[in-house]
Amino acid sequence: MTHIFNYKSLKNRRENNVHEKVDGFMAGANAKIFIGYLGDREKCVAIKLIKNDEKKNIFENSFLVMNKIQKKLPSRERQHIIELIDYGIAIVKVSKGGHIGDEDTTKFFGCFSDDGEENDEEEMEFEFGALITELGTETFGEKIYKDRTDFESNQRSLDNVIRQMVLPLKELHKVAMHLDYKPDNLVYVELENGGQILKVIDFDGTYLLPDAKDRKGKLPIVSDRLKILTGTERYNAPEFYAELFAKKSFKNLLHSVNEIHRGFTVSKDLIKYNHHPIPYSAEWLSKFNVKILFWMFQAWTDFPRVGLLITNLLSVVPTKRMSAKGIMDFLDCNCCPVEVYEEKLEIEKIFNDLSVKELNKNIDQRVEMDTTEFEEKQKLLALKRMMKKARVKRLEIANVLKLIRTHCDTETTGE
């Protein structure tokens, strides 16, 4: 077991030391995460080091948010939020030939100057913000890709996967909004009884909400905050793209497909499709993107309720989206999304203003082009057939949901 560093706790002003359990580290967007022990603790913890210069605001926001959560919510109301054990300022000594002297780690700890040239000093000291939290064993993203076949063909299992993602939000939204909520920021934590529980982590850009009494239990709109914060582009809230949709051109509306696609690639090859956006160009309906669309509509055919849920949650109008409470009620078949009560045309929209009719028209144009090869035409026609099936299923489930006279909640924080 190798000693990594000492740090001064900002909670109790004591000096503590941290030991690494295993070699290596995990890389986050703004930090490095080590697995180790705090002092004489027998239980492993996660140790997140954030550079305390350009990332100082990130470190401060993280511990302020986590402290507020633990102060405002009793433990029974934050079971799905990672526990902050301690936080403080660490001085880390780094040597080129030492334990953490590999190239990637050395670059992170600052042993290279700003112009990329190697520093001649054998040992350097750097100041970091240190966050000590519960340790997660596996991310939600890792688990769903590993177990994807279990819920692809089972509605109940798929609903359970969605519930797992929503429960942390239902708790968190009493105090804060995460703004970078994604599968990799949800981890499974081992329980004493041998079970596991899913918890949300990484509060670097999390936004603290006003006190509930000031907002009357309703979720505020944080669009202005979103303009200055950056999360993971793939999982940014739809408000980021409001200006894009405001242009109302068909080319721009195809961003809808990109947004919905991210919700369905869970059942496909992670490495191949994780970062493949749908391009906004005249050639957007390529062979690759036709395949993505086919998968999407196939999923809508198999799980039409989930298709409706996803289109609701990807609306660029925040007040139309279900809250965490609304999602849970929807999964329990106790409410209906408000847009389902609207005219038939609204249901035929794939996402925002992109309709089945528009997409069909664009596919037909592509099929009729002289440059379109025979094989590609067959795939386009297969896509049209699958889209027709998905449309029928969507209308069927909409008619069933209309029998539920309660609208799904879009405002409350889950309190």
N, C-alpha and C positions, 0 to 999 in steps of 0.2 A: 504494500500500500504506500503510495508516494505522496509526500506532502506537497501541496500546490502553493498555498499562500495563506497569509493572515489577513483578516479584515476587521475593521472597527464597526461594530453594530450601531446603527442609527436608532435602534429601538431602546437599547439599554446602555449604550456607550462602552460596552465591554469589548476586549480584544478576543477574537475567536480564530481558530485555524481550521482549514479545510483540507481533507485528504481525498485524493482521487481513488476510486475503486478499480476502474479499468483504464487501459490506455486509450487515448484518442478522445474525440469530442464530436458533438453534433453542431452543425452550422445553422444559425437562424439568420433572418434578414438583417438584424441589427446587433447580433451578439453571438457568442459561443456558449454552448451548454455542456457542462461536464456532469458526470455521475460520480457521486462520492459520499463521504461521511462528514458530518459537521461535529467537530470536537470528538467526544467519546460516544456519540450516538451509535447505536447498533443498526439503526434503520437507514437505508440509502436515501439520499435526497438529490434533487436536481439543482445544479449550481449554474446560474446564468450570469455571465460577465458581459457588461455593456461598457464600451469605452466612455470614460467620463469627461470627454472633451466635446466633440461634435454631437455625441449622443446623450448629453446630460439631460436634456428635456425628456427624452424617452425613458431614461431610468427613473427620473423623478415622477413622471406620470404613472409609470408602472406601480411603484410602491404606494403612491397616494391613492390610486384607484383600489388596489388590493386591500389597503388599510381601511378605506371607506366601506368596502363590501363587508369585511369582517367585523367592523364596528356596527354597521347598520343592520346586518342580518344575523339572527341567531344561527348556530351551526346547522340546525334541522332545516333551515330555509336556504342554505348554500351548499348542499351536499354535492352539487354538480359543478362547483367552482373550485379550482385548485387552491390549496391552502398556502398562504405565505408564512413561512416559518421564521425567517429573519431577513434583514437586508442591511447593507452597509457599504463602506468604502474600502476597497482592497488595493493594496500596493503589490503588484506582481513583478518579480524579478525574472527576466528572461535571458537565457544564455543560448548561443547558437548551438553549442554542443550538448545542451542539457536535455532534460526529460521532455520538455515541450518545444524543442528546437527544430521540428520538422518544418518544411518550407511553408505550408499553408498556415500553420499556427504562428510561425515567426512573422509572417506578413501581417496577420491579424493583430498581434501584440505590438506592432509598430516598429519592428527591427529593420524596416525599410523606410527610407525617407520619402517625402511626398513626390519626388520625381522618379521614384522607383529604383533608385540606386541603393545598394546594400550598405547598411551602417557598419562602420569599422569597429565599434565598441563590442567587446566580448560579452558584456552583461549590461542590461538596461532595466530601468524601473518605469512602470506605467500604472496610472491610476484608473481603476474601474469601479463602476457601480456593481455590486453583487446582490443578486436576488436568490434566496434559498427557499425552495418550495418542495412540496410533495413530489415524488417521482412517479411519472407515468411509465407503464411498461410497453405500450404500443399505441400508435396514433389511430384515430378513427379511420383515416384514409387507408392506412396499411391493412386494417382489419376488413374493411368492406371490399377491397380488391381481392384479398385472400379468400373471403367467404362469399364472393359475389354470386356464385351459382345457387346459394341457399335461398336468396330472396328474389332472384330474377323471376322465378315461376310461382311465387307464393305471395299473395296480396297481404296476408297477415304479417309475414316476415318483413316485407317492404314497409308496411305501416310502422312496425316496431323500429326499424332503422331510422325512419323519420322522427319518431317519438324521441329516440335517443339524442338526436341532434337538437330537438326543440326544448327538451327539459332544462339544459343549462341556460338557454335564453330566457325561459320563463322565470328563472331565479335572478339572472343577471339584470334583466330589464327593470327590476325594482330599484336599481341603483345606477346602472350604467348601460351604455351601448358599446358593443365591442368594436365594430367597424373593420375588423379583419377576420370575420368568422368563416372558417374553412375546415375541411377534414383534418388537416395537419395541426390545427390549433385545438384539437380535442384529443385527449389522451385517456386511456384506461388506467385506473389506479387500483391496486390490489387492496382488498378488504381483509380484515382479520379473520373473517369466517371462510376465507378462500375464494370468495366471489370477486367480481370486478364492478367498478362504477365509472361511467364516462364523465370527464370533467373538462371544462374549458380552461385554456391557458393563454399566455402571451397577451398582456394588456398594454403593450407599448403605445398604441394609438387609441385606446379606449376612452370614450367620452363620458364623463360623470354627468348624470342627469340632475336637474333641479330637484329639490325636495318634493315628495309626492303631494304635499298639501298645496304647493304652489302651482302644480300642474293638474290637480284634481284627479290624480290616478291615471292620467292619459299620457301616452307616449308623445314626446315633443318631436317636431320636425327638425332634423339637424343638418339640413342641406348645406347651410353656410359653413358648418364645421367640415363637411365632407370635401369642400372645395380646397381646403388647405391641408388635409390629411391624405396620406397615401397608404393603402393597404396592398394586398396582392391583386394585381390588375384583373386576373381571371375571376376573382370573387368580390370585386368592388360592388357596392350597392348600385342599383339601376339609376339612382339620381345622378351618378357621374355621367350618364349618357343622355340626360334630358335634352341638352342642346342638340345632340345628334338627331334625336327623334323629332325635335321641333322643326327640322328642315323638311320633313314629310316627303322626301324622295324615296323611291322604292329601293334604291341602292343602300341608302342609310338604314332603311327599315330592316334590312337583312341582318343588322346587328342583333335583331331579335333571335334569329336562328342560332347565332353564336352563343347568346345567353342561355337559350334553352338547351342547346347541345351540351353545355357543361354539366347539366343536371342528369344527363343520360349516359355519358361516357363512363360512368362508374362500372358499367357492365362490359367494358371493352379494354383493350390493351393500354395500360396506364402510361407507359413510356412513349408509345407511339402517338397517342392522341391527347395527352395532357396539355400540351402547349401548342396545339395546332389551331389557330383561329380561322374563321371563315373570312376570306378577303372581301373587301367591298369594292368590287370591280365588275366590269362587264362579263368577266369570265368566272364569276363567283359560283356558278352552277357546274363546277368541275366534277370529275369522277369521284374524287375524294369526298367532296361535300355532299354529293348525291347519296353516297354511302352513309354519311352522318345523318342526313335527313331521313333516310329509310329507317335507320335504327330508332330515331326519335319517334317517328310515327308508329313503328312497330311497338314501342314501349307504350305509346298512348292507346294503341289498340288493346294491349294486354292489361294496362292499368289506367283506364280513362280518368278515374278520380284523381290519381297522382298527376296526370297531365293538366287537369284543371287547377290543381293546387300550385303547380310550378308556374303556370302562366299568371296566376294571381300574384305570386310572390315576386315575380320579375317585372311587375308594373313599374313604370317610371314615376307614377303618382303614388307617393307614400301612403296617402290616406285611403287608398283602395286595397292595400295589402293587408292580409290577416296579421294580427298580432300572434305572439306565441300562444296565448290563450285561445285565440280563434283557430289556430292550426290544430291544437289538441281537441277542441270541440268538433272540428271538421273530421278528424280521424275517427272520432267516436260516433260519427253520423248524427250529431246533435245540432248542426247548423248548415247553412248553405251560403256560399259566396254571393255577395250582392249582385255581381254582374250576371249571374245565372238567371236572375229574375228579369233581366233586361231582354230586349228583343233578340230574335234569333241571330241577327247579323253580328251581335256582340259575341255570341258563343262561337261563331265561325272564325273569329280572329285567332290566329295562332299565338300572337303576342303583340300587345299594344295595337298598332294599326296595320300589322301584316296579316292579311286574310288568306283563307284557303283559296278564294277566287283569284287573288293576285298571284299567288304562288303557282296555281294551275296555269294561268295565262303565261307566266314566264317560262314554265316548263315546256308548254306548247311551242313557244317561240324558239326555244333551244332545239327541240326535236325537228323543227322545220328548217333549221339552218343547214345549208349545203355542206358546211365543214364538220357537222356532227357525225361521228362514225356510227356504224350500225350497232355495235356493242353498247356504246354510250346511250343510243336511242332506246334500246331495250331496258337499260337500267332506269332511264328517265320515266318510261312508261310503267315500269314496275313501281317506281316511287309514287306515281299518280294513283295507282291501284291501292297501294298501302295507305296513302293519304285519304282516299275515299273511305276505306275501312275505319280509319281513325276518326274521321268526321262523323260517321254513323254512330260509333261507340260514344263519342263525345256528346252528341245530341241525346242519345239514350240515357246516359248518366245524368245529363242536365235535367231531363224530364223527371227523373226519380228524385233528384235533389230539390226540385221545385216544390215537392210535397212537404218539405221541411220549411216551416214558416219563420224560423229564427235565422236572422242574418249572422254570419260569422263575425266575431269581434275584430275590429281594426284599430282599436284605440288604447285599451288598457294595458297595464304593465305586467299583469299576471298576479297582482296583489289580491 
